[in-house]
Amino acid sequence: MSRTAANLLAATLEAHDVDLIYCVPGESFLAVTDALIDFPSINLIVCRHEGGAGFMALADARTRGKVGVCMVSRGPGATNASIAIHSAYHDAIPCVFLIGQVERYEKNRMALQELNYAKTFSDTAKMVIEVENAELLSEAAARAFHVAASGTPGPVVVTLPEDMLDEAVDAPVVPPVSRARMAAPAQDIARLADMLASAEKPLVVAGGLVQGDRGLAALTKFAETYNLPVAPSHRRSHVFDSSHPNYGGYLGNRAPRQQMDLMKQADVLLVVGERLGPSVSQGFTFPAAPTPSQTLVHVWPDPVELGRVWQPTMGLASDIDIFLDSMLEHGSKGAPAGRTEWIGRLNKVHRELTAWEPASSNDGVVFGAVMAAINERMAPDAVVTSDAGNFSTWIHRYLYFKQSNMFVGYATGGMGGGVPSAVAAAICSPGRQVICFVGDGGFLMTGNELATAVQYEAPVKIFVANNASYGTIRMHQEGRYPGRVTSTALNNPDFAKFGEAFGAKGLKIENDGDVESVVAEALAHDGSVVVDVRTSLNYLSAWRKLDEYPAYSG
Ligand SMILES: Cc1ncc(C[n+]2csc(CCOP(=O)(O)OP(=O)(O)O)c2C)c(N)n1
């Protein structure tokens, strides 16, 4: 059957179960947007900036456990989307970026908006597939989905020359490649079970690849069966119930000293579904890189990563579900007598550190009060998204997650992910409560995607921590260049009015007395809401106040 290459691509996407594509249209791939009209099972979500569209694809992938898809225009569209490609690469999120390209005859002639994608994304995409031959387009798309989801998940770029998309092709639709799943050898599973049976102070660090209802339930059962404490890793707050007695503490960036002093006593560190990295490892110190001082067992579905920086005592290249199932099947061989006490000590520190004690300040609302009010009303299956910035420390410290929640945030710490991720979560999981936290800095980077939320009737509750500052950077300035504050003060618009201009409800929290009633009103509202929370600059972080720095003068 002869059809256009664009139609073949649309049919291939359909065969790969793609139902949502986040895009900003471009003239270079008009043929694809046109072809998609005939594929009603695929919805194009039209966004306002390619950075937003990219973050939406990532959040969709995280929320639904499938490959996210983003389609953007050549050159400028692609570079706008690059923040999301970079984040997906660092965060191991499977996604396919379909990017327009100039016509083939003008390539390498500095054509309008031409960009060499292989060079540009050589350090941020798992693979760049430049499709020159229309007959191979379906095969290329199938490869992109396969590579994105296999081994270490990540972003794959597929480039689409404009003239190629209109060509007539006879090639058939290439179906999804069947997933090859990795499993650790039975001897390694048995060896690990032995290690855990004799470990006095083990600690499980659970990361982003522990996912899906089944995987998360298996983690809990594993912790209970083997009597192990579990620490969710940086920005993976929901992977273990914070109220579970085996909760060992949140291993976020710059974890508190009381917690780290204890965690550093661990004799066996079992890292499951996370690559480690600077934030989880507290700047390459826990475990120490490259040679950990304790036994390190690292489980990740790609042998290349096991030993890349940290040398594990044992690396298990395995699909995470298979690993947890194998451990449960093998069964626990018991644990030393002091194990429960060890778990109790970790859990006690966790509970002490995360118990909210109301605080107030003369320069604005302490953001922890907003967390406390949300805890009372957060749906058990709420999706929570966060942008980057010190305001997020309040979430990780005082918002109490369950495995039935979903937290979406990016370990890379690029600003701008919060709002678009919330919009995507609301689009791809209708009916779920979606709460977004963002700083005043980050909100004006991608807050325009509120228009997308309103356009697609995808309600999001956005809490803007408005301290009139790029606060995180201000804190670094206070620490490293005392008394020399520069380039961090922000003169903001009225965010409640800003929200209203988009068709959302606009609310304000200006002092402590507003918190309870405004949070209740925001969460009870049917549609999207922007809450402008006038937060204290002094209480910028849940762990440290600015007035603890000697030169800070308000
Ligand atoms: C895209 C991007 N640009 C710049 C930075 C550097 N940066 C990190 S945090 C931060 C300030 C964030 O300010 P805000 O959103 O107001 O949150 P706050 O730190 O005040 O809580 C900046 C500029 C970054 N991480 N990402």
The ligand as an SDF file (V2000), in Angstrom:
LIG
                    3D

 26 27  0  0  0  0  0  0  0  0999 V2000
   16.9780   26.5850   33.7910 C   0  0  0  0  0  0  0  0  0  0  0  0
   17.7830   26.9690   34.9740 C   0  0  0  0  0  0  0  0  0  0  0  0
   18.3230   28.2110   35.0480 N   0  0  0  0  0  0  0  0  0  0  0  0
   19.0410   28.5760   36.1320 C   0  0  0  0  0  0  0  0  0  0  0  0
   19.2460   27.6990   37.1610 C   0  0  0  0  0  0  0  0  0  0  0  0
   20.0570   28.1300   38.3810 C   0  0  0  0  0  0  0  0  0  0  0  0
   19.1520   28.2420   39.5340 N   0  0  0  0  0  0  0  0  0  0  0  0
   18.9930   27.2430   40.4080 C   0  0  0  0  0  0  0  0  0  0  0  0
   17.8760   27.5830   41.5860 S   0  0  0  0  0  0  0  0  0  0  0  0
   17.6340   29.1350   40.9690 C   0  0  0  0  0  0  0  0  0  0  0  0
   16.6890   30.0930   41.6300 C   0  0  0  0  0  0  0  0  0  0  0  0
   15.3100   29.5420   41.7670 C   0  0  0  0  0  0  0  0  0  0  0  0
   14.4760   30.6000   42.1720 O   0  0  0  0  0  0  0  0  0  0  0  0
   12.9650   30.3560   42.5230 P   0  0  0  0  0  0  0  0  0  0  0  0
   12.2850   29.6040   41.4400 O   0  0  0  0  0  0  0  0  0  0  0  0
   12.3620   31.6660   42.8430 O   0  0  0  0  0  0  0  0  0  0  0  0
   13.0040   29.4150   43.7970 O   0  0  0  0  0  0  0  0  0  0  0  0
   13.7470   29.6700   45.2090 P   0  0  0  0  0  0  0  0  0  0  0  0
   15.1640   29.2660   45.0430 O   0  0  0  0  0  0  0  0  0  0  0  0
   13.5910   31.1210   45.5560 O   0  0  0  0  0  0  0  0  0  0  0  0
   13.0490   28.7730   46.1700 O   0  0  0  0  0  0  0  0  0  0  0  0
   18.3970   29.3660   39.8360 C   0  0  0  0  0  0  0  0  0  0  0  0
   18.3910   30.6100   39.0510 C   0  0  0  0  0  0  0  0  0  0  0  0
   18.6830   26.4230   37.0310 C   0  0  0  0  0  0  0  0  0  0  0  0
   18.8440   25.4770   37.9610 N   0  0  0  0  0  0  0  0  0  0  0  0
   17.9400   26.0910   35.9480 N   0  0  0  0  0  0  0  0  0  0  0  0
  1  2  1  0
  2  3  1  0
  2 26  2  0
  3  4  2  0
  4  5  1  0
  5  6  1  0
  5 24  2  0
  6  7  1  0
  7  8  2  0
  7 22  1  0
  8  9  1  0
  9 10  1  0
 10 11  1  0
 10 22  2  0
 11 12  1  0
 12 13  1  0
 13 14  1  0
 14 15  2  0
 14 16  1  0
 14 17  1  0
 17 18  1  0
 18 19  2  0
 18 20  1  0
 18 21  1  0
 22 23  1  0
 24 25  1  0
 24 26  1  0
M  CHG  1   7   1
M  END
$$$$
